[in-house]
Amino acid sequence: MQEPVYVETLSVKSVHDEVKPVISAKDVTVSYADKVALNSVTLNVPANQVTSLIGPSGCGKTTFLRCLNRMNDLIDICRVRGEIIVAGQNIYDPAVDVVTLRAHVGMVFQKANPFPKSIFENVAYGLRIHNMAASKSELEDRVELSLKRAGLWDEVSDRLNDTGTGLSGGQQQRLCIARTIAVEPQVVLMDEPCSALDPVATARIEELIDDLREKFTIIIVTHSMHQAARISQSTAFFHMGELVEHGPTEKIFTTPKDTRTESYITGRIG
């Protein structure tokens, strides 16, 4: 059973009215072979905010997240129907270049996955692939900026040639965040980025997420309702492949409209 969240102790943040969405999903349905994993999801994601996707295991939240940069394309039996608009374009249009899309909609995974390269080359990788640095000095400046944004520069500036896999778990995750944001994405997707971290490292990542939303739109899948309440301005609750409700985090946790949301938040389901 899900641990109950006592809303009166939560630090929640409000959503500003009429924030322009950076992502608009309409009637998104996802099937794996004959099994429907996500059913007709419509959701607008506001810009420069943290949006949390919550719900029980297997409810479709990670499936939806992976739709937003077409990671589900890598699964042969997966079929996606519906429309997802990013920056005015349907990302499932056959003309869309998926490599370019994933630069604009980056992703940080549940388990830190630094490349078996140096710290510097981990961050420089995407910059090289997308030809985003005209000179060695510009490349170095961009790597430094990304590491600073990820809150890692002070810890690694004197060992940039060391392997990224030699860092602690929390540092590896911040390195992966630095690698993702180096190419200046519009949106950063995070799939339970703290689930393998200790409380201290988790707190550091949460602080980082709050800082990064000034520059990026962040969508995070989390099993922790406390985390969702701490870091997000809007929250979407998924259950059995459906988007049950979406709105300002404070309202979702204090006055949900749907009884299923209330049951999940209070620990009666999930």
Order of alpha helices (4+ residues) and beta strands (2+ residues): beta-beta-beta-alpha-beta-beta-alpha-beta-alpha-alpha-alpha-alpha-beta-alpha-beta-alpha-beta-beta-alpha-alpha
